[in-house]
């Protein structure tokens, strides 16, 4: 059981930023990742549809005898976490929202915290609800930044258009003297430098990947399930794999995944 794999899934390939950090933090763990590239984006969909699609990926991972499950997607974490957790209990289940909120509360000095994400994530109020769970008295300011996703996928990290749009999206956080900003979408870390340059070094950026990996490590330690496997195996699956997906996946993971990405049909 200790050397069983960790299952990680996302509506697309942005969750590979979380996979990358988990491998860095837990180098002995085997990973199975699946991204639903055939049906992305999930943001505009209803809670019922998001939960249905998510459970299909969960079923795929459960068949591979995973010991822990990571929801590497803000939309799924916000809309379907409770249903997924209840369905897989007692398997460890972790989303990306709680770890990011916990770290933001620990980080802020003036108790002014910003959240940027997709329209679906921001409208769900999922981050605000998590701050309430922690009984935080921080002032929360949130804003949707929909154009950041295509810019990240197109590799426009340092393009002048990205910087201009960042200035428009982020001006309210600067105006309100926010000192901690949560990147509430797994695509946004690819634009980290452009965002940091826009808001200034005095504002700390919270990328959910690092605190998610840290919380996963804590949860595995608590139940004595940390792997000691010297040769862990990493598997990557997508539900549709055109050449563009293969190309973009490398940007998120940090290395070429062309030969490692396998296409799977969740309806089989």
C-alpha positions as CSV (number, residue, x, y, z in Angstrom):
1,X,0.0,0.0,0.0
2,X,2.8,2.4,0.9
3,X,4.3,2.2,-2.7
4,X,0.9,2.4,-4.4
5,X,0.6,5.4,-6.8
6,X,-0.9,8.8,-6.1
7,X,-3.7,9.7,-8.5
8,X,-3.8,13.3,-9.8
9,X,-6.4,14.7,-12.2
10,X,-7.5,17.9,-13.8
11,X,-10.0,19.2,-16.4
12,X,-7.0,19.7,-18.7
13,X,-3.3,19.9,-18.5
14,X,-2.8,22.9,-16.1
15,X,-2.7,20.3,-13.3
16,X,0.8,19.3,-14.5
17,X,2.1,22.3,-12.6
18,X,0.9,20.5,-9.5
19,X,2.4,17.1,-10.6
20,X,5.7,18.8,-11.1
21,X,5.8,20.2,-7.6
22,X,4.6,16.9,-6.0
23,X,7.4,15.0,-7.8
24,X,9.8,17.6,-6.5
25,X,8.5,17.4,-2.9
26,X,7.9,13.6,-2.9
27,X,10.5,12.1,-5.2
28,X,9.9,8.5,-4.2
29,X,6.2,8.6,-5.1
30,X,4.7,7.0,-8.2
31,X,2.2,9.3,-10.0
32,X,-0.7,8.6,-12.3
33,X,-2.1,11.8,-13.9
34,X,-5.1,12.2,-16.1
35,X,-6.4,15.4,-17.8
36,X,-9.7,15.6,-19.5
37,X,-8.5,17.4,-22.6
38,X,-11.4,16.3,-24.7
39,X,-13.9,18.2,-22.5
40,X,-12.0,21.1,-21.1
41,X,-12.9,23.8,-20.0
42,X,-15.0,22.8,-17.1
43,X,-15.5,26.4,-15.8
44,X,-18.8,27.2,-17.8
45,X,-20.4,23.8,-16.9
46,X,-22.9,23.1,-14.1
47,X,-21.9,21.5,-10.8
48,X,-23.7,18.3,-11.8
49,X,-21.8,18.0,-15.1
50,X,-18.4,18.9,-13.5
51,X,-19.0,16.2,-10.8
52,X,-20.1,13.6,-13.4
53,X,-17.0,14.2,-15.5
54,X,-14.7,14.3,-12.5
55,X,-16.1,11.0,-11.1
56,X,-15.2,9.3,-14.4
57,X,-11.6,10.3,-14.0
58,X,-11.7,9.3,-10.3
59,X,-13.0,5.8,-11.4
60,X,-10.2,5.5,-13.8
61,X,-7.6,6.2,-11.1
62,X,-9.3,4.0,-8.5
63,X,-8.9,1.0,-10.8
64,X,-5.2,1.6,-10.6
65,X,-5.2,1.1,-6.8
66,X,-4.1,4.6,-5.8
67,X,-3.4,5.4,-2.2
68,X,-4.2,9.1,-2.4
69,X,-6.1,11.4,-4.7
70,X,-5.3,15.0,-5.7
71,X,-7.8,17.2,-7.5
72,X,-5.4,19.5,-9.4
73,X,-8.1,21.7,-10.6
74,X,-9.7,24.8,-9.0
75,X,-13.1,24.4,-10.6
76,X,-13.4,20.7,-9.6
77,X,-12.0,21.5,-6.1
78,X,-14.5,24.2,-5.7
79,X,-17.6,22.5,-7.0
80,X,-17.2,18.8,-6.4
81,X,-14.7,18.2,-3.6
82,X,-17.2,16.9,-1.0
83,X,-18.8,14.4,-3.4
84,X,-15.4,13.1,-4.5
85,X,-14.1,12.8,-1.0
86,X,-17.2,10.9,0.2
87,X,-17.0,8.6,-2.9
88,X,-13.4,7.5,-2.3
89,X,-13.2,7.5,1.5
90,X,-11.0,6.4,3.3
91,X,-8.5,7.2,0.5
92,X,-6.7,10.5,1.2
93,X,-8.3,13.3,-0.9
94,X,-6.9,16.7,-1.4
95,X,-7.9,19.7,-3.6
96,X,-5.8,22.8,-4.4
97,X,-7.9,25.4,-2.6
98,X,-7.4,24.5,1.1
99,X,-3.6,24.4,0.9
100,X,-3.4,27.7,-0.9
101,X,-5.7,29.4,1.6
102,X,-3.8,28.0,4.6
103,X,-0.6,29.4,3.2
104,X,-2.1,32.8,2.3
105,X,-3.3,33.2,5.9
106,X,0.1,32.3,7.2
107,X,1.8,34.7,4.8
108,X,-0.3,37.9,4.9
109,X,0.9,40.7,7.2
110,X,-1.8,43.3,6.6
111,X,-4.7,40.8,6.2
112,X,-5.5,41.9,2.7
113,X,-5.5,38.8,0.4
114,X,-6.3,38.7,-3.3
115,X,-7.5,35.8,-5.4
116,X,-7.4,35.6,-9.2
117,X,-8.9,32.7,-11.2
118,X,-11.2,31.7,-14.0
119,X,-14.7,33.1,-14.0
120,X,-16.1,29.7,-12.8
121,X,-13.8,29.6,-9.8
122,X,-14.4,33.2,-8.8
123,X,-18.2,32.9,-9.2
124,X,-18.2,29.7,-7.1
125,X,-17.0,31.6,-4.0
126,X,-15.0,28.5,-3.1
127,X,-12.0,30.4,-1.9
128,X,-14.1,32.7,0.3
129,X,-15.8,29.7,1.8
130,X,-12.4,28.2,2.7
131,X,-11.3,31.4,4.4
132,X,-14.5,31.2,6.4
133,X,-13.7,27.6,7.3
134,X,-10.4,28.9,8.8
135,X,-12.3,31.6,10.6
136,X,-10.0,34.2,8.9
137,X,-10.7,37.9,9.4
138,X,-8.7,38.8,6.3
139,X,-10.2,41.1,3.7
140,X,-10.6,39.1,0.5
141,X,-10.6,40.7,-3.0
142,X,-11.2,38.5,-6.0
143,X,-11.2,38.9,-9.7
144,X,-11.5,36.7,-12.8
145,X,-8.6,36.8,-15.3
146,X,-9.9,34.7,-18.2
147,X,-7.4,35.7,-20.8
148,X,-4.5,34.4,-18.6
149,X,-5.3,30.8,-19.6
150,X,-4.9,31.1,-23.4
151,X,-1.8,33.3,-22.9
152,X,-0.2,30.6,-20.7
153,X,-1.1,27.9,-23.2
154,X,0.3,29.9,-26.1
155,X,3.6,30.5,-24.2
156,X,3.1,34.3,-24.1
157,X,4.7,34.5,-20.7
158,X,6.7,37.6,-21.3
159,X,4.8,39.1,-24.2
160,X,3.9,42.8,-24.1
161,X,0.2,42.0,-24.5
162,X,0.3,39.7,-21.4
163,X,1.9,42.6,-19.4
164,X,-0.7,45.1,-20.6
165,X,-3.6,42.8,-19.7
166,X,-2.0,42.0,-16.4
167,X,-1.8,45.7,-15.6
168,X,-5.6,45.9,-16.2
169,X,-6.5,42.7,-14.3
170,X,-4.4,43.4,-11.3
171,X,-4.8,47.2,-10.7
172,X,-7.5,46.7,-8.0
173,X,-5.1,44.5,-5.9
174,X,-2.4,47.2,-6.2
175,X,-4.9,50.0,-5.4
176,X,-6.1,48.1,-2.3
177,X,-2.6,47.3,-1.1
178,X,-3.1,43.6,-1.1
179,X,0.1,41.9,0.2
180,X,-0.7,38.3,-0.7
181,X,-2.2,37.1,-4.0
182,X,-3.4,33.6,-4.7
183,X,-3.0,32.3,-8.2
184,X,-6.3,30.4,-8.3
185,X,-5.8,28.6,-11.5
186,X,-3.1,26.0,-12.3
187,X,-2.3,27.8,-15.6
188,X,-1.3,31.0,-13.9
189,X,2.1,29.9,-12.5
190,X,3.4,30.0,-16.2
191,X,2.7,33.8,-16.0
192,X,4.4,34.2,-12.6
193,X,7.1,36.6,-13.7
194,X,4.7,38.9,-15.6
195,X,2.3,38.9,-12.6
196,X,5.0,39.6,-10.1
197,X,6.5,42.4,-12.2
198,X,3.1,44.0,-12.4
199,X,2.2,43.9,-8.7
200,X,5.7,44.5,-7.4
201,X,7.9,42.5,-5.1
202,X,6.0,43.7,-2.0
203,X,3.1,41.4,-3.0
204,X,3.7,37.7,-2.3
205,X,2.3,35.3,-4.9
206,X,0.8,32.0,-3.7
207,X,1.0,29.2,-6.3
208,X,-1.3,26.4,-5.1
209,X,1.1,23.7,-6.4
210,X,3.7,24.1,-3.6
211,X,1.3,24.2,-0.6
212,X,-0.7,21.3,-2.1
213,X,2.4,19.2,-2.4
214,X,3.4,20.1,1.2
215,X,-0.1,19.2,2.6
216,X,-0.1,15.9,0.7
217,X,3.3,15.1,2.3
218,X,1.8,15.9,5.7
219,X,-1.3,13.8,5.1
220,X,0.8,10.8,3.9
221,X,3.1,11.1,6.9
222,X,0.2,11.1,9.3
223,X,-1.0,7.7,8.1
224,X,2.5,6.3,7.5
225,X,2.0,6.0,3.7
226,X,5.1,7.8,2.4
227,X,6.8,5.7,-0.3
228,X,10.4,4.5,-0.1
229,X,10.4,3.3,-3.7
230,X,13.8,4.1,-5.3
231,X,12.4,3.7,-8.8
232,X,8.9,5.4,-8.9
233,X,6.9,5.3,-12.1
234,X,5.1,8.3,-13.6
235,X,2.2,7.8,-16.0
236,X,0.4,10.6,-17.9
237,X,-3.0,10.2,-19.6
238,X,-5.3,12.5,-21.5
239,X,-8.7,12.0,-23.1
240,X,-7.7,13.7,-26.3
241,X,-4.1,14.2,-27.5
242,X,-3.7,16.4,-30.5
243,X,-0.3,17.7,-31.3
244,X,-1.1,21.0,-29.6
245,X,-1.8,19.2,-26.3
246,X,1.5,17.4,-26.4
247,X,3.3,20.7,-27.1
248,X,1.6,22.7,-24.4
249,X,1.9,19.9,-21.8
250,X,5.7,20.3,-21.8
251,X,5.3,24.0,-20.8
252,X,3.3,23.1,-17.7
253,X,5.5,20.1,-16.7
254,X,8.8,21.6,-17.6
255,X,10.0,18.9,-19.9
256,X,9.0,17.1,-23.1
257,X,6.0,14.7,-22.6
258,X,5.4,13.7,-26.3
259,X,6.3,10.1,-25.8
260,X,4.8,9.8,-22.3
261,X,1.3,11.1,-23.0
262,X,-1.2,8.3,-23.6
263,X,-4.8,8.8,-24.8
264,X,-7.6,7.0,-22.9
265,X,-11.3,6.8,-23.4
266,X,-13.1,7.2,-20.1
267,X,-16.2,5.5,-21.5
268,X,-14.5,2.2,-22.1
